[in-house]
Amino acid sequence: MSLTPAQQRQTAAELQANFELSGLSTADLRQLTGWIQERIVATLTVDSADPADVWRLRDLLESEVRSAGRTPVPYSVLTEQARASARAWFGI
């Protein structure tokens, strides 16, 4: 499951929107994920990021937004329907 450049930009925008809605900082993400700053930035921007990381961050942010009592921005590419393919390709 490779994303086109347009899909990468759209996914990055949706991740960023949910990151902002979550109220988390990048320091919070480092603590929650155990990832270094560069990995967080690469994943948030979908720039040379591991596809499994993008899915993990998507799910984490969605959960954190809901925990904050907010409604997550929906994902147009990383949909629940796409999850089956991601499981097969990336072991998510």
Backbone torsions as a table, in degrees:
resi	resn	phi	psi	omega
1	MET	NA	92.0	176.2
2	SER	-96.9	138.9	178.3
3	LEU	-93.2	141.6	173.4
4	THR	-71.2	163.8	176.4
5	PRO	-55.1	-39.5	178.7
6	ALA	-64.9	-40.9	178.1
7	GLN	-66.9	-36.5	176.5
8	GLN	-62.6	-45.3	178.7
9	ARG	-62.5	-43.3	-179.3
10	GLN	-64.7	-44.0	179.6
11	THR	-64.3	-41.9	178.2
12	ALA	-61.1	-41.5	178.9
13	ALA	-64.5	-40.1	179.4
14	GLU	-69.8	-40.2	175.6
15	LEU	-61.9	-45.3	-179.4
16	GLN	-62.4	-42.6	178.8
17	ALA	-60.7	-43.7	179.9
18	ASN	-73.0	-31.0	173.8
19	PHE	-61.0	-46.3	178.5
20	GLU	-64.0	-42.6	178.5
21	LEU	-65.1	-28.8	-176.9
22	SER	-68.4	-26.3	-176.7
23	GLY	79.4	4.0	180.0
24	LEU	-80.7	157.3	171.2
25	SER	-104.0	170.0	175.8
26	THR	-65.2	-30.3	175.7
27	ALA	-63.5	-40.2	176.3
28	ASP	-61.6	-42.6	179.1
29	LEU	-63.6	-39.3	177.6
30	ARG	-60.2	-42.6	-179.3
31	GLN	-68.2	-42.4	-177.7
32	LEU	-70.5	-33.7	-174.6
33	THR	-102.2	-25.8	-174.1
34	GLY	78.8	11.3	-178.3
35	TRP	-88.6	153.8	173.9
36	ILE	-78.9	163.1	-176.8
37	GLN	-53.9	-44.1	-177.4
38	GLU	-61.9	-37.6	179.2
39	ARG	-68.9	-38.4	177.9
40	ILE	-64.0	-47.4	-179.4
41	VAL	-62.2	-45.8	179.5
42	ALA	-60.1	-38.9	-178.2
43	THR	-73.3	-43.9	178.2
44	LEU	-61.2	-34.0	-177.8
45	THR	-95.8	-2.6	-178.6
46	VAL	52.9	42.9	-178.1
47	ASP	-112.6	102.3	-177.4
48	SER	58.0	32.2	-179.0
49	ALA	-88.6	151.0	173.0
50	ASP	-67.1	125.6	-179.6
51	PRO	-54.9	-35.7	178.5
52	ALA	-64.5	-36.9	177.1
53	ASP	-63.5	-39.6	-179.7
54	VAL	-62.0	-43.8	178.2
55	TRP	-65.6	-42.2	179.2
56	ARG	-61.3	-44.5	-180.0
57	LEU	-66.3	-39.5	177.0
58	ARG	-54.8	-50.3	-177.6
59	ASP	-67.1	-40.4	178.4
60	LEU	-61.8	-48.1	-178.8
61	LEU	-64.6	-41.2	178.6
62	GLU	-60.1	-43.5	178.7
63	SER	-63.5	-44.3	-179.0
64	GLU	-66.9	-37.0	176.6
65	VAL	-62.8	-45.5	178.8
66	ARG	-63.7	-40.0	178.1
67	SER	-62.9	-28.6	178.3
68	ALA	-82.0	1.7	178.0
69	GLY	80.5	19.0	-179.3
70	ARG	-112.1	170.7	177.4
71	THR	-102.8	123.1	-179.6
72	PRO	-65.7	150.2	170.1
73	VAL	-67.6	130.4	-179.2
74	PRO	-68.7	151.4	177.9
75	TYR	-95.5	129.8	-177.8
76	SER	-91.7	-22.4	179.8
77	VAL	-107.9	-46.3	-179.3
78	LEU	-86.8	64.3	-177.3
79	THR	-85.8	166.6	176.0
80	GLU	-62.5	-32.7	178.4
81	GLN	-66.2	-32.7	179.8
82	ALA	-77.8	-15.8	-177.0
83	ARG	-60.8	-37.1	179.9
84	ALA	-61.0	-42.5	177.4
85	SER	-66.0	-40.8	179.4
86	ALA	-62.6	-39.3	177.5
87	ARG	-60.2	-43.9	-178.8
88	ALA	-66.8	-41.6	-175.0
89	TRP	-83.2	-39.2	-170.8
90	PHE	-116.8	-1.5	178.9
91	GLY	71.2	27.6	-177.6
92	ILE	-80.7	NA	NA
